[in-house]
Amino acid sequence: MLKSRVWICSAIFGLMFPLSLAAQGPRRLTLALAFDLAERQNLDLAAARAQRAVALSGVRIARELPNPSIFFGATRDTPHDSLFFDQPLEVGGQRQRRIDIAQKITGLTDVDI
């Protein structure tokens, strides 16, 4: 009974850890390898790098011009048809300030990384 349990445990252990891993021996951990491993598995760093892409897209969005809007209406009363066109105008350097703020946010994201 005891021999069968030992055999079952050793079979399970053998399936879990292939011989190729056991034959390699222990792997030495150098300081450079530890830093590389920490950098690859750091979730905060991965999130900051993803946030950089968001900040860069924010700069592209800030450079966009406002969209015009067009509205058409038809009624039974006179005048029958109406057309409304609206184009927002940015005065006083609003667009440039928006771009500058987006670029500063990108700089802060680079500092976080």
PyMOL commands that place a pseudoatom at each C-alpha (Angstrom):
pseudoatom trace, name=CA, resn=MET, resi=1, chain=A, elem=C, hetatm=0, pos=[0.000, 0.000, 0.000]
pseudoatom trace, name=CA, resn=LEU, resi=2, chain=A, elem=C, hetatm=0, pos=[2.781, 2.427, 0.935]
pseudoatom trace, name=CA, resn=LYS, resi=3, chain=A, elem=C, hetatm=0, pos=[4.793, 1.514, -2.164]
pseudoatom trace, name=CA, resn=SER, resi=4, chain=A, elem=C, hetatm=0, pos=[1.836, 2.268, -4.437]
pseudoatom trace, name=CA, resn=ARG, resi=5, chain=A, elem=C, hetatm=0, pos=[1.390, 5.703, -2.874]
pseudoatom trace, name=CA, resn=VAL, resi=6, chain=A, elem=C, hetatm=0, pos=[5.069, 6.472, -3.284]
pseudoatom trace, name=CA, resn=TRP, resi=7, chain=A, elem=C, hetatm=0, pos=[4.900, 5.340, -6.906]
pseudoatom trace, name=CA, resn=ILE, resi=8, chain=A, elem=C, hetatm=0, pos=[1.820, 7.520, -7.585]
pseudoatom trace, name=CA, resn=CYS, resi=9, chain=A, elem=C, hetatm=0, pos=[3.445, 10.563, -5.953]
pseudoatom trace, name=CA, resn=SER, resi=10, chain=A, elem=C, hetatm=0, pos=[6.650, 10.081, -7.930]
pseudoatom trace, name=CA, resn=ALA, resi=11, chain=A, elem=C, hetatm=0, pos=[4.650, 9.702, -11.166]
pseudoatom trace, name=CA, resn=ILE, resi=12, chain=A, elem=C, hetatm=0, pos=[2.769, 12.929, -10.483]
pseudoatom trace, name=CA, resn=PHE, resi=13, chain=A, elem=C, hetatm=0, pos=[6.012, 14.709, -9.578]
pseudoatom trace, name=CA, resn=GLY, resi=14, chain=A, elem=C, hetatm=0, pos=[7.620, 13.399, -12.778]
pseudoatom trace, name=CA, resn=LEU, resi=15, chain=A, elem=C, hetatm=0, pos=[4.764, 14.721, -14.882]
pseudoatom trace, name=CA, resn=MET, resi=16, chain=A, elem=C, hetatm=0, pos=[4.856, 18.117, -13.209]
pseudoatom trace, name=CA, resn=PHE, resi=17, chain=A, elem=C, hetatm=0, pos=[8.590, 18.677, -13.623]
pseudoatom trace, name=CA, resn=PRO, resi=18, chain=A, elem=C, hetatm=0, pos=[10.041, 17.363, -16.873]
pseudoatom trace, name=CA, resn=LEU, resi=19, chain=A, elem=C, hetatm=0, pos=[13.524, 15.916, -16.895]
pseudoatom trace, name=CA, resn=SER, resi=20, chain=A, elem=C, hetatm=0, pos=[14.785, 18.661, -19.184]
pseudoatom trace, name=CA, resn=LEU, resi=21, chain=A, elem=C, hetatm=0, pos=[14.285, 21.263, -16.458]
pseudoatom trace, name=CA, resn=ALA, resi=22, chain=A, elem=C, hetatm=0, pos=[15.964, 19.086, -13.854]
pseudoatom trace, name=CA, resn=ALA, resi=23, chain=A, elem=C, hetatm=0, pos=[18.932, 18.427, -16.149]
pseudoatom trace, name=CA, resn=GLN, resi=24, chain=A, elem=C, hetatm=0, pos=[19.652, 22.129, -16.621]
pseudoatom trace, name=CA, resn=GLY, resi=25, chain=A, elem=C, hetatm=0, pos=[20.643, 22.614, -13.015]
pseudoatom trace, name=CA, resn=PRO, resi=26, chain=A, elem=C, hetatm=0, pos=[20.228, 25.755, -10.954]
pseudoatom trace, name=CA, resn=ARG, resi=27, chain=A, elem=C, hetatm=0, pos=[20.317, 29.032, -12.809]
pseudoatom trace, name=CA, resn=ARG, resi=28, chain=A, elem=C, hetatm=0, pos=[22.441, 31.840, -11.399]
pseudoatom trace, name=CA, resn=LEU, resi=29, chain=A, elem=C, hetatm=0, pos=[20.734, 35.146, -10.801]
pseudoatom trace, name=CA, resn=THR, resi=30, chain=A, elem=C, hetatm=0, pos=[22.964, 38.078, -11.621]
pseudoatom trace, name=CA, resn=LEU, resi=31, chain=A, elem=C, hetatm=0, pos=[22.187, 41.690, -10.804]
pseudoatom trace, name=CA, resn=ALA, resi=32, chain=A, elem=C, hetatm=0, pos=[21.603, 42.544, -14.481]
pseudoatom trace, name=CA, resn=LEU, resi=33, chain=A, elem=C, hetatm=0, pos=[19.275, 39.565, -14.863]
pseudoatom trace, name=CA, resn=ALA, resi=34, chain=A, elem=C, hetatm=0, pos=[17.391, 40.567, -11.703]
pseudoatom trace, name=CA, resn=PHE, resi=35, chain=A, elem=C, hetatm=0, pos=[16.907, 44.135, -12.993]
pseudoatom trace, name=CA, resn=ASP, resi=36, chain=A, elem=C, hetatm=0, pos=[15.769, 42.831, -16.377]
pseudoatom trace, name=CA, resn=LEU, resi=37, chain=A, elem=C, hetatm=0, pos=[13.305, 40.433, -14.747]
pseudoatom trace, name=CA, resn=ALA, resi=38, chain=A, elem=C, hetatm=0, pos=[11.973, 43.159, -12.456]
pseudoatom trace, name=CA, resn=GLU, resi=39, chain=A, elem=C, hetatm=0, pos=[11.515, 45.551, -15.384]
pseudoatom trace, name=CA, resn=ARG, resi=40, chain=A, elem=C, hetatm=0, pos=[9.602, 42.995, -17.455]
pseudoatom trace, name=CA, resn=GLN, resi=41, chain=A, elem=C, hetatm=0, pos=[7.288, 41.973, -14.603]
pseudoatom trace, name=CA, resn=ASN, resi=42, chain=A, elem=C, hetatm=0, pos=[6.653, 45.422, -13.112]
pseudoatom trace, name=CA, resn=LEU, resi=43, chain=A, elem=C, hetatm=0, pos=[2.948, 46.132, -13.580]
pseudoatom trace, name=CA, resn=ASP, resi=44, chain=A, elem=C, hetatm=0, pos=[3.281, 49.796, -12.608]
pseudoatom trace, name=CA, resn=LEU, resi=45, chain=A, elem=C, hetatm=0, pos=[5.862, 50.296, -15.346]
pseudoatom trace, name=CA, resn=ALA, resi=46, chain=A, elem=C, hetatm=0, pos=[3.660, 48.521, -17.889]
pseudoatom trace, name=CA, resn=ALA, resi=47, chain=A, elem=C, hetatm=0, pos=[0.728, 50.748, -16.908]
pseudoatom trace, name=CA, resn=ALA, resi=48, chain=A, elem=C, hetatm=0, pos=[2.877, 53.899, -17.222]
pseudoatom trace, name=CA, resn=ARG, resi=49, chain=A, elem=C, hetatm=0, pos=[4.023, 52.844, -20.680]
pseudoatom trace, name=CA, resn=ALA, resi=50, chain=A, elem=C, hetatm=0, pos=[0.415, 52.259, -21.729]
pseudoatom trace, name=CA, resn=GLN, resi=51, chain=A, elem=C, hetatm=0, pos=[-0.488, 55.665, -20.301]
pseudoatom trace, name=CA, resn=ARG, resi=52, chain=A, elem=C, hetatm=0, pos=[2.166, 57.234, -22.557]
pseudoatom trace, name=CA, resn=ALA, resi=53, chain=A, elem=C, hetatm=0, pos=[0.246, 56.060, -25.623]
pseudoatom trace, name=CA, resn=VAL, resi=54, chain=A, elem=C, hetatm=0, pos=[-2.883, 57.666, -24.176]
pseudoatom trace, name=CA, resn=ALA, resi=55, chain=A, elem=C, hetatm=0, pos=[-1.003, 60.942, -23.583]
pseudoatom trace, name=CA, resn=LEU, resi=56, chain=A, elem=C, hetatm=0, pos=[0.352, 60.958, -27.159]
pseudoatom trace, name=CA, resn=SER, resi=57, chain=A, elem=C, hetatm=0, pos=[-3.141, 60.466, -28.530]
pseudoatom trace, name=CA, resn=GLY, resi=58, chain=A, elem=C, hetatm=0, pos=[-4.247, 63.371, -26.321]
pseudoatom trace, name=CA, resn=VAL, resi=59, chain=A, elem=C, hetatm=0, pos=[-1.753, 65.604, -28.153]
pseudoatom trace, name=CA, resn=ARG, resi=60, chain=A, elem=C, hetatm=0, pos=[-3.167, 64.496, -31.504]
pseudoatom trace, name=CA, resn=ILE, resi=61, chain=A, elem=C, hetatm=0, pos=[-6.687, 65.198, -30.291]
pseudoatom trace, name=CA, resn=ALA, resi=62, chain=A, elem=C, hetatm=0, pos=[-5.676, 68.650, -29.013]
pseudoatom trace, name=CA, resn=ARG, resi=63, chain=A, elem=C, hetatm=0, pos=[-4.372, 69.543, -32.490]
pseudoatom trace, name=CA, resn=GLU, resi=64, chain=A, elem=C, hetatm=0, pos=[-7.725, 68.793, -34.098]
pseudoatom trace, name=CA, resn=LEU, resi=65, chain=A, elem=C, hetatm=0, pos=[-9.963, 71.643, -35.189]
pseudoatom trace, name=CA, resn=PRO, resi=66, chain=A, elem=C, hetatm=0, pos=[-13.542, 71.852, -33.913]
pseudoatom trace, name=CA, resn=ASN, resi=67, chain=A, elem=C, hetatm=0, pos=[-16.096, 70.150, -36.131]
pseudoatom trace, name=CA, resn=PRO, resi=68, chain=A, elem=C, hetatm=0, pos=[-18.757, 72.206, -37.862]
pseudoatom trace, name=CA, resn=SER, resi=69, chain=A, elem=C, hetatm=0, pos=[-22.382, 71.272, -37.399]
pseudoatom trace, name=CA, resn=ILE, resi=70, chain=A, elem=C, hetatm=0, pos=[-25.123, 71.492, -39.999]
pseudoatom trace, name=CA, resn=PHE, resi=71, chain=A, elem=C, hetatm=0, pos=[-28.819, 71.234, -39.228]
pseudoatom trace, name=CA, resn=PHE, resi=72, chain=A, elem=C, hetatm=0, pos=[-31.605, 71.002, -41.769]
pseudoatom trace, name=CA, resn=GLY, resi=73, chain=A, elem=C, hetatm=0, pos=[-35.258, 71.333, -40.907]
pseudoatom trace, name=CA, resn=ALA, resi=74, chain=A, elem=C, hetatm=0, pos=[-38.467, 71.089, -42.925]
pseudoatom trace, name=CA, resn=THR, resi=75, chain=A, elem=C, hetatm=0, pos=[-41.876, 72.170, -41.682]
pseudoatom trace, name=CA, resn=ARG, resi=76, chain=A, elem=C, hetatm=0, pos=[-45.350, 72.643, -43.094]
pseudoatom trace, name=CA, resn=ASP, resi=77, chain=A, elem=C, hetatm=0, pos=[-45.382, 76.322, -42.164]
pseudoatom trace, name=CA, resn=THR, resi=78, chain=A, elem=C, hetatm=0, pos=[-43.685, 79.016, -44.183]
pseudoatom trace, name=CA, resn=PRO, resi=79, chain=A, elem=C, hetatm=0, pos=[-40.744, 79.200, -44.575]
pseudoatom trace, name=CA, resn=HIS, resi=80, chain=A, elem=C, hetatm=0, pos=[-40.746, 75.506, -45.368]
pseudoatom trace, name=CA, resn=ASP, resi=81, chain=A, elem=C, hetatm=0, pos=[-37.054, 74.746, -45.194]
pseudoatom trace, name=CA, resn=SER, resi=82, chain=A, elem=C, hetatm=0, pos=[-34.305, 75.919, -42.881]
pseudoatom trace, name=CA, resn=LEU, resi=83, chain=A, elem=C, hetatm=0, pos=[-30.598, 75.309, -42.905]
pseudoatom trace, name=CA, resn=PHE, resi=84, chain=A, elem=C, hetatm=0, pos=[-28.338, 76.091, -39.968]
pseudoatom trace, name=CA, resn=PHE, resi=85, chain=A, elem=C, hetatm=0, pos=[-24.532, 75.998, -40.180]
pseudoatom trace, name=CA, resn=ASP, resi=86, chain=A, elem=C, hetatm=0, pos=[-22.336, 76.404, -37.092]
pseudoatom trace, name=CA, resn=GLN, resi=87, chain=A, elem=C, hetatm=0, pos=[-18.516, 76.584, -37.015]
pseudoatom trace, name=CA, resn=PRO, resi=88, chain=A, elem=C, hetatm=0, pos=[-16.933, 77.238, -33.611]
pseudoatom trace, name=CA, resn=LEU, resi=89, chain=A, elem=C, hetatm=0, pos=[-14.045, 79.704, -33.706]
pseudoatom trace, name=CA, resn=GLU, resi=90, chain=A, elem=C, hetatm=0, pos=[-11.292, 79.535, -31.138]
pseudoatom trace, name=CA, resn=VAL, resi=91, chain=A, elem=C, hetatm=0, pos=[-9.955, 82.947, -30.223]
pseudoatom trace, name=CA, resn=GLY, resi=92, chain=A, elem=C, hetatm=0, pos=[-7.196, 84.050, -27.911]
pseudoatom trace, name=CA, resn=GLY, resi=93, chain=A, elem=C, hetatm=0, pos=[-4.854, 81.104, -28.485]
pseudoatom trace, name=CA, resn=GLN, resi=94, chain=A, elem=C, hetatm=0, pos=[-7.177, 78.502, -26.985]
pseudoatom trace, name=CA, resn=ARG, resi=95, chain=A, elem=C, hetatm=0, pos=[-6.009, 75.804, -29.376]
pseudoatom trace, name=CA, resn=GLN, resi=96, chain=A, elem=C, hetatm=0, pos=[-2.326, 76.452, -28.712]
pseudoatom trace, name=CA, resn=ARG, resi=97, chain=A, elem=C, hetatm=0, pos=[-2.883, 76.367, -24.945]
pseudoatom trace, name=CA, resn=ARG, resi=98, chain=A, elem=C, hetatm=0, pos=[-4.745, 73.074, -25.315]
pseudoatom trace, name=CA, resn=ILE, resi=99, chain=A, elem=C, hetatm=0, pos=[-1.822, 71.630, -27.312]
pseudoatom trace, name=CA, resn=ASP, resi=100, chain=A, elem=C, hetatm=0, pos=[0.725, 72.902, -24.754]
pseudoatom trace, name=CA, resn=ILE, resi=101, chain=A, elem=C, hetatm=0, pos=[-1.168, 71.299, -21.875]
pseudoatom trace, name=CA, resn=ALA, resi=102, chain=A, elem=C, hetatm=0, pos=[-1.380, 67.983, -23.727]
pseudoatom trace, name=CA, resn=GLN, resi=103, chain=A, elem=C, hetatm=0, pos=[2.372, 68.074, -24.402]
pseudoatom trace, name=CA, resn=LYS, resi=104, chain=A, elem=C, hetatm=0, pos=[3.096, 68.802, -20.737]
pseudoatom trace, name=CA, resn=ILE, resi=105, chain=A, elem=C, hetatm=0, pos=[0.950, 65.842, -19.745]
pseudoatom trace, name=CA, resn=THR, resi=106, chain=A, elem=C, hetatm=0, pos=[3.032, 63.703, -22.107]
pseudoatom trace, name=CA, resn=GLY, resi=107, chain=A, elem=C, hetatm=0, pos=[6.184, 64.998, -20.388]
pseudoatom trace, name=CA, resn=LEU, resi=108, chain=A, elem=C, hetatm=0, pos=[4.767, 64.034, -16.980]
pseudoatom trace, name=CA, resn=THR, resi=109, chain=A, elem=C, hetatm=0, pos=[4.004, 60.570, -18.288]
pseudoatom trace, name=CA, resn=ASP, resi=110, chain=A, elem=C, hetatm=0, pos=[7.611, 60.238, -19.484]
pseudoatom trace, name=CA, resn=VAL, resi=111, chain=A, elem=C, hetatm=0, pos=[8.782, 61.185, -15.981]
pseudoatom trace, name=CA, resn=ASP, resi=112, chain=A, elem=C, hetatm=0, pos=[6.566, 58.460, -14.503]
pseudoatom trace, name=CA, resn=ILE, resi=113, chain=A, elem=C, hetatm=0, pos=[8.149, 55.891, -16.787]
for i in range(1, 113): cmd.bond("trace and resi %d" % i, "trace and resi %d" % (i + 1))
show_as sticks, trace
zoom trace
